Amino acid sequence: MHLNWINTAAGFGVGLLVGLTGVGGGSLMMPIMVLLFGMAPSIAVGTDLWFAAVTKFVGAWIHDRKGTVDWQILRRMFCGSLPAALLTLSWLHATGAPQSRNQILFKTLGVTLMLTSAAAVFRGRLHAIGTRMWGERPAALAFLQPALTVLAGAILGFLVTFTSIGAGALGAVMLLYLYPLRLTASALVGTDIVHAIPLTILAGTGHLFLGNVDFGLLINLLIGSIPGIALGAMGGTRVPDRVLRPAISLILALLGLKMVLT
């Protein structure tokens, strides 16, 4: 394997920002691979899915040991996300790789990036709306909650399998909106991370069989991202999150807009 310092530096930079802000690595790595490295969107998706699975595995294990994972919510999410991922993979396998689908993928990536940016900016407000709704109509929402959770999982299953983006920021906002009174901050993070592991492994395996994974690039990215995440986590208390997070959200929104308009 050839060590590419540009790819490793990109992995380090993304890992550092994830450690500092908690913004999902996929939403940062995908635009870099597609717009900066010039990779085909399908190859970038497959590679990024495995990048996400590996980087989140340790965090998922720690949260499980700490008991900060809500397994009932996870089962509901999996009932939607895993079948949706399988259906999306079946569609991708059946249709091959026509140019028209690559264009759809490029546009969908852009829209998902803009949604991720909005989710990061308005996360607190959506949580407040969910809390107020639960206070006003608890019985009705409790009845709909399981079905809405399965639906949320299905949406994430499609988005993550098709674009590799959504399991982090979008998943967290959906859970905050559906379970504003039940999930503590640590349980939200733990449940969101653990949900992403089987989903990204399933989707990544499907893309592997489709030939959409560049393992040389993946290893170079991981060599940089793992120390970057560790350094970012240690320095997070010294960096003003209220400055970094909006700045990253603005960058994601502009990149998403560029993809949509290209």
C-alpha positions in Angstrom: 0.0 0.0 0.0 1.3 3.4 -0.9 1.0 6.1 1.8 -0.5 9.2 0.3 0.2 12.2 2.6 -2.6 14.3 1.0 -5.2 11.7 1.8 -3.8 11.1 5.3 -3.8 14.9 6.0 -7.4 15.1 4.8 -8.3 12.2 7.2 -6.5 14.0 10.0 -8.3 17.3 9.4 -11.7 15.6 9.3 -10.9 13.6 12.4 -9.7 16.7 14.2 -13.0 18.6 13.4 -15.1 15.6 14.4 -13.3 15.4 17.8 -13.7 19.2 18.3 -17.3 19.6 17.2 -19.0 16.2 17.0 -20.1 17.0 13.4 -20.4 13.7 11.4 -17.3 12.6 9.6 -19.2 11.5 6.5 -20.7 14.9 5.8 -17.2 16.4 5.9 -15.3 13.5 4.1 -17.7 13.1 1.2 -17.3 16.6 -0.3 -13.5 16.3 0.1 -13.4 13.0 -1.8 -15.8 14.1 -4.6 -14.9 17.8 -5.1 -11.3 17.9 -4.0 -10.0 14.4 -4.9 -12.2 14.1 -8.0 -13.5 10.6 -7.1 -16.6 9.1 -8.7 -19.5 9.6 -6.3 -20.3 5.9 -6.1 -16.7 5.0 -5.1 -16.7 7.9 -2.5 -19.9 6.6 -1.0 -18.6 3.0 -0.6 -15.3 4.1 0.8 -16.9 6.6 3.2 -19.3 4.0 4.6 -16.4 1.8 5.7 -14.5 4.9 7.0 -17.6 5.7 9.2 -18.0 2.1 10.4 -14.4 1.8 11.5 -14.2 5.2 13.2 -17.5 4.8 15.1 -16.9 1.2 16.3 -14.8 2.1 19.3 -17.2 4.8 20.4 -20.1 2.4 20.1 -18.4 -0.2 22.2 -17.6 2.4 24.9 -21.3 3.6 25.0 -22.5 0.1 25.2 -20.3 -0.6 28.2 -21.5 2.6 29.9 -25.1 1.6 29.4 -25.9 4.8 27.4 -27.7 2.9 24.6 -31.5 2.7 24.4 -32.0 -0.7 22.8 -35.7 -0.4 22.4 -35.3 2.7 20.3 -32.5 1.0 18.3 -34.8 -2.0 17.5 -37.4 0.3 16.1 -34.8 2.2 14.1 -33.3 -1.1 12.7 -36.8 -2.2 11.6 -36.8 0.7 9.2 -33.1 1.3 8.4 -31.9 -2.2 7.6 -34.7 -3.2 5.2 -34.4 0.2 3.5 -30.7 -0.3 3.1 -31.2 -3.8 1.6 -33.8 -2.4 -0.8 -31.5 0.5 -1.8 -28.6 -2.0 -2.4 -30.9 -4.2 -4.5 -31.9 -1.2 -6.6 -28.3 -0.2 -7.0 -27.3 -3.7 -8.1 -30.2 -4.0 -10.5 -29.5 -0.7 -12.2 -25.8 -0.9 -12.5 -23.9 2.4 -12.8 -25.6 4.6 -15.5 -24.5 8.1 -15.9 -28.0 9.3 -15.1 -27.9 7.7 -11.7 -24.5 9.2 -10.9 -26.1 12.6 -11.6 -28.9 11.8 -9.2 -26.4 10.7 -6.6 -24.5 13.9 -7.0 -27.6 16.0 -6.5 -28.8 13.9 -3.6 -25.4 14.3 -1.9 -25.9 18.1 -2.2 -29.4 18.1 -0.7 -28.3 15.8 2.1 -25.4 18.0 2.9 -27.7 21.0 3.2 -30.1 19.1 5.4 -27.2 18.0 7.6 -26.1 21.7 7.9 -29.6 22.8 8.8 -29.9 19.9 11.4 -26.7 21.1 13.1 -27.9 24.7 13.2 -31.5 24.2 14.3 -30.9 21.1 16.5 -31.8 23.0 19.7 -35.0 24.5 18.3 -36.2 21.2 17.0 -35.6 19.7 20.4 -37.6 22.4 22.0 -40.5 21.9 19.5 -40.5 18.2 20.3 -40.6 18.8 24.0 -43.5 21.2 23.7 -45.5 18.8 21.5 -44.9 16.0 24.0 -46.2 18.2 26.8 -49.4 19.1 24.8 -50.3 15.7 23.3 -48.5 12.9 25.1 -51.0 10.2 24.5 -51.3 10.7 20.7 -47.6 11.0 20.2 -46.9 7.9 22.3 -49.2 5.9 20.0 -47.5 7.2 16.9 -43.9 7.1 18.3 -43.0 3.5 17.3 -44.2 3.9 13.7 -42.5 7.3 13.3 -39.3 5.8 14.6 -39.4 3.0 12.0 -40.1 5.6 9.3 -37.2 7.7 10.5 -35.0 4.6 10.4 -36.2 3.9 6.8 -35.3 7.4 5.7 -31.8 7.1 7.2 -31.4 3.7 5.7 -31.9 5.0 2.2 -29.9 8.2 2.7 -26.9 6.4 4.3 -26.8 3.6 1.7 -27.2 6.0 -1.3 -25.0 8.9 0.0 -23.2 7.6 3.1 -24.4 10.8 4.9 -27.2 11.1 7.5 -26.5 8.6 10.2 -24.9 11.2 12.5 -26.4 14.7 12.5 -29.8 13.8 10.8 -30.2 10.7 13.0 -29.5 12.7 16.2 -32.1 15.4 15.3 -34.8 12.8 14.4 -34.2 11.1 17.8 -34.3 14.4 19.6 -37.6 15.3 18.0 -39.2 11.9 18.7 -37.8 11.3 22.2 -37.1 14.7 23.7 -37.9 13.7 27.3 -36.5 10.2 27.2 -33.0 10.5 25.8 -30.3 12.1 27.9 -27.4 13.8 26.0 -25.1 10.7 26.4 -27.9 8.3 25.6 -28.7 10.2 22.4 -25.0 10.1 21.3 -24.7 6.4 22.2 -27.9 5.3 20.5 -27.1 7.3 17.4 -23.6 5.9 17.1 -24.6 2.3 17.7 -27.4 2.6 15.1 -24.8 3.7 12.6 -22.5 0.7 13.0 -24.7 -2.2 11.6 -26.2 0.2 9.0 -22.9 1.4 7.6 -21.4 -2.2 7.7 -24.5 -3.5 5.8 -24.4 -0.7 3.3 -20.6 -0.8 3.0 -20.7 -4.6 2.3 -23.2 -4.0 -0.4 -21.1 -1.4 -2.0 -18.0 -3.6 -1.6 -19.7 -6.3 -3.8 -20.6 -3.5 -6.3 -16.9 -2.6 -6.5 -17.4 0.8 -4.9 -14.7 0.7 -2.2 -11.1 2.0 -2.5 -9.2 0.3 0.3 -6.0 2.1 -0.4 -7.7 5.4 0.1 -9.6 4.1 3.1 -6.4 3.0 5.0 -4.7 6.4 4.2 -7.7 8.3 5.6 -7.9 6.1 8.8 -4.1 6.6 9.4 -4.8 10.3 9.7 -8.3 10.4 11.2 -7.7 8.2 14.3 -5.0 10.5 15.8 -7.0 13.5 14.6 -10.1 12.5 16.5 -8.0 11.8 19.6 -6.3 15.2 19.4 -9.6 17.0 18.8 -11.3 15.3 21.7 -8.5 16.4 24.0 -8.5 20.0 22.8 -12.3 20.4 22.5 -12.7 22.3 25.8 -10.2 24.9 24.6 -12.0 25.6 21.2 -15.2 27.7 21.1 -17.8 25.3 19.7 -20.2 28.2 19.1 -17.7 29.5 16.5 -16.6 26.2 14.9 -20.0 24.5 14.6 -21.7 27.3 12.7 -18.7 27.8 10.5 -18.7 24.1 9.5 -22.4 24.2 9.0 -22.0 27.1 6.6 -19.3 25.3 4.7 -21.5 22.2 4.4 -24.4 24.3 3.1 -22.3 26.0 0.5 -20.8 22.7 -0.7 -24.2 21.1 -0.8 -25.5 24.1 -2.9 -22.6 23.7 -5.3 -23.4 20.0 -5.8 -27.1 20.8 -6.4 -26.3 23.5 -8.9 -23.5 21.7 -10.7 
